[in-house]
Amino acid sequence: MRDLSKRVPIRGRGYSLVSQACGPLSCYMYALVCETTKDAAVIDPSFVNPTEFQALTDLLEKKGANLKHVLLTHGHPDHVIGVDELMNTWPEASLHLHPMEDENYRRSREMGFEFGLRLPDTPLPIPTHELQDGGVVTIGDSIELSVVHTPGHSPGHVSFIDQRCFKEPMKDGNNNITNNHNKPVSVMISGDLLFQGGVGRTDFHNSSLDDLYARWVFFIGLN
């Protein structure tokens, strides 16, 4: 798995954040580990083969981490295909999903066939916790993720945001740090809300282009 510390400003926040693009759809899975308690969370377990799963288990073992939470941005098959194996490996972990994603989650195996994804034949584990807009997921003593309902791509899609105050030094055109300007920074894991140069698709039966653009505009500050 790839360390994102050089790409997003998480140094000094007391946790590590790593990601891995998994499966034929290159869906990103994220792992967050509290540096002090070693409590960990995985967001969107999208691994589809033993090599991808082993990369995750090796990471957690290397960091001496204990998986406490599995968080799902939504219930589409490419984002939940690894839930069953993950929960079987860490049965004490909590599983979090927005209640409006119940249909997508239950139908994920059926939907998976359309994308060439083979989910387990048995039903996926039942979520233990409901994600709600405005809620907070605490991981160890250094991670607090705000839950923001970001519908459109799917009705119960959520994003996770670390909104704690953090200032990143501004740099000039030569990549030199300036003396008196800092910019506030948040860490956001947005699932299929945002893509580079675009947004998530809205051609599913319960998607809404209007809802998605409303949230997209909000997050890029155009509202």
N, C-alpha and C positions, 0 to 999 in steps of 0.2 A: 504493500500500500504506500501511497505517496504522501509525504509530509507537506502540508499546506502552509507551514509557518512562514515561508518566504513569499507567499502569495496573498495571504490575508493576515491582518495585524492582530494576532492572538498572543504574541509574546507579552509576558507580564500579566496575563489574565489568570494564570494558575492552572491552565489545562492545555492539552495537546489536541489537535484536530487533524485527522488524516482522511484520505478519500481513496476510492478505487472505482474505476469504470468497469462495470461487470456486464457480461452477457452480450448477445448480438445487438442489443439496442444501446449499449454503452451507458446503461443507467448507473448513476453515481450512488455508491454507498458511503456513508460517513461514520467514523468512530470518534467519540470524544472521551478523553480520559482525564479525570481530576488528578493533578500531580501530587496532592497530599494524601487523599484517601484511597486513590487508585480505583474509585468507582468509575464505571464506564457506561456509555450508552451507544447504541448503534442506530443510525437513522437509515431507513429504507434498505433492508438487507436484500440486495439484488443479485447476489452471487448465484451462478447457475451450474458450477462445476466444482469438483474437489479442490482444484488449484486455487480458485478464488476464495473458497471457504478457508482453506489452509492459510492463505495470506492473512486473513482476519484473525484466526486463532493464534497464529505466530506473533502477530502484532500485540494482541492482548497478553499473551504469555511473556513476551519480551518486556512489556511495561509492568508486569505483575498486576494486571488489572482484573477486576471482577465485574462481569457484565451485570448491571442492575436494571437497565431499561432498554426496551426496543421501541422506537418511535417511528410511526409511519406518516409520511406527508399525505398519502392517499392510498386507495386500495387497488390500484391497477396492477396487473400481474407482474410487470417488470420491476415493480417496487416492493413486492411482497413475496416473491418466489422463494426466498431463503428463510422466511419466517419459521416454517416448520422445523427445519434442521437447527436453526438457532435456538428455538425454544426447547427442543429436545436436548440440546447440549447444555443450556443454562435454564433449567425448568423453573428456577426461582425468580427469574427476571420478569418484570412487568411488561405488558404489551399495550401500547397506547394507539388509539385510532379515533378519529372524529366519528360520531354516530351517523352522520349523513353519508358516510362511506360504507355503510353496512352492505348495501347491494353490490357495489363494485368488489368489495372484499369477498363476499360469498360467491360471486360469479367469476372470480379471478382465474380459476382453472379453465372455465369455458372460454373466457376472453383470451387466455394465454395461447390457445391453439391457433388463434388468428395471427399471432405474432411469432409462431414457432417456438413457444415456450412451454415446457412440460412441467406443470406443477404437480405436487404429490397427489395421489389418488384419494387419499383421506382428506376430510375437511381440515381447513387451516385452524390453528389454535384460536380460541375465542379471546378477543381483547379483554384485558383485565381493567383497563382504565379508559375513560372517555376524554378525548381532547376537546376543549372548548375555547372559543375566542376569548382572549384576555387571561387565560390560565398561565401558570408557570410550572415548568418541569425543572426540579432541582436535582443535580447530579453531583454527589460529593459536597464539598464546601466551597467550590470555586466556579460552578457552572449553574447559571439560572437562565433557562431558555423561555422566553415569552412565546406563547402560542397565538398566532394570528390567523384567523380564518381567511383564506384566499381562494374563494370558489371561482369556477369558470372552467378550468380544465376538467374538474370533477366537482360535484356539489359540496363535498366535505373536505376539500383540499386545504391543508394548513401549511404555514411556513413557521420556522423556528428562528427566533432572533435573540441574540445576546446584545441587549441594549445598554449595558453598563457603560458609563462614561469612559472614553479612552481617546487619547489624542495622539494622532500620528504626525510626525514632523513633515512639514511641507518641503518639497525639493524644487530647485530651479531647473532650467533647461539643461544644465550640465550634471544633473542628478546630485547636486550638493544640497545639504540640508540648510534651509534658511534660518535666520536667528529668531524671528519674532512671529512666525505664522504656524499654527497647528490646525488640523482639521479633525472634527469628531468622526469617529468610525464605529460602525456596528458590524457584527458578524451575523449573516443571514443565510440560512439553508432553506431554499425555496422550492425544492422538488421540481415540478413541471410548471411552475408559474412563469419563470423567466429562463430564457436561453440567450446565448450570445447572438445578438442581432434579431431576436424575436421572442415569441411567447409559446406556451404549450398549445397543442392542437385542441380544437373544440368541435370535432366532428363525431364525438361519441353521443349516444342517445340522451345522456343526462349532463352534457356539457352546456356551457353558456358563454358565448363570445362577449356579450355585454358585461357579464360579471367579471370575466377575466380581464378585460381591458380597464374596467373600473379600478381593479386592484393594481394592475400594472402601472396605470397612470399615477396612482397614489404613491407607489413605491419609488418611481423615478422622479417624483416631486413636481409633476406637471399640473396637479389639481388645484 
